[in-house]
């Protein structure tokens, strides 16, 4: 698994804590990692994360294979799709 995926889970869990500094820094890090501006809500960030993980399991790994074996056009299309999913870039 990618390091960002593992650290993202920890960051999302940190949004539920009591310490405002930790919550604020975790929220900032999630925004930097994802490019998204969701509120400081662990539920919303967990939905996003779960969707990204589900996408990777359904499609992402096959796109990596295309990067190795595909035609130039297939590779460009695979890169376009992968780049839309920041968690696995």
C-alpha positions in Angstrom: 0.0 0.0 0.0 1.2 3.5 -0.7 2.5 5.6 2.2 0.0 8.4 1.5 -2.9 6.0 1.9 -1.7 4.8 5.3 -0.9 8.3 6.5 -4.2 9.6 5.2 -6.1 7.2 7.5 -4.1 8.5 10.5 -4.8 12.1 9.5 -8.5 11.5 9.2 -8.5 9.8 12.6 -6.7 12.9 14.0 -9.7 15.1 13.0 -11.7 13.4 15.8 -9.3 14.3 18.6 -9.6 17.1 21.2 -6.4 18.9 20.5 -7.1 21.9 18.2 -3.5 22.1 17.0 -3.4 18.4 15.9 -6.8 18.7 14.3 -5.8 21.8 12.4 -2.6 20.4 11.2 -4.2 17.1 10.1 -6.9 19.1 8.2 -4.2 21.2 6.5 -2.3 18.1 5.5 -5.4 16.4 4.1 -6.1 19.5 2.0 -2.5 19.6 0.7 -2.5 15.9 -0.1 -5.9 15.8 -1.8 -6.2 19.3 -3.3 -9.7 19.3 -1.8 -11.2 21.8 0.6 -13.6 19.7 2.6 -14.5 21.0 6.1 -12.7 19.6 9.2 -15.2 16.7 9.3 -13.7 13.2 9.7 -16.9 11.7 8.2 -16.5 13.7 5.0 -12.8 12.9 4.6 -13.5 9.2 5.3 -16.0 9.1 2.5 -13.5 10.6 0.1 -10.8 8.2 1.3 -13.0 5.2 1.0 -14.1 6.2 -2.5 -10.4 6.6 -3.5 -9.5 3.2 -2.1 -12.5 1.5 -3.8 -11.5 3.1 -7.1 -7.9 1.9 -6.8 -9.0 -1.6 -6.0 -11.5 -1.6 -9.0 -9.5 0.2 -11.6 -6.2 1.6 -10.4 -4.0 -1.4 -10.6 -5.1 -2.3 -14.1 -4.2 1.2 -15.2 -0.6 0.6 -13.9 -0.4 -2.4 -16.2 -1.4 -0.2 -19.1 1.4 2.2 -18.3 3.8 -0.7 -18.9 2.2 -2.6 -21.8 -0.2 -0.1 -23.5 0.0 1.9 -26.6 0.9 5.5 -26.5 -2.7 6.6 -26.6 -3.7 4.1 -23.9 -0.9 5.3 -21.7 -1.9 8.9 -22.1 -5.5 8.0 -21.2 -4.4 6.0 -18.2 -2.2 8.9 -16.9 -5.2 11.2 -17.3 -7.4 9.0 -15.2 -4.7 8.3 -12.5 -4.0 12.0 -12.2 -7.6 12.6 -11.2 -7.1 10.5 -8.1 -4.5 12.3 -6.0 -4.3 9.7 -3.3 -2.5 7.3 -5.7 -0.5 9.6 -7.9 
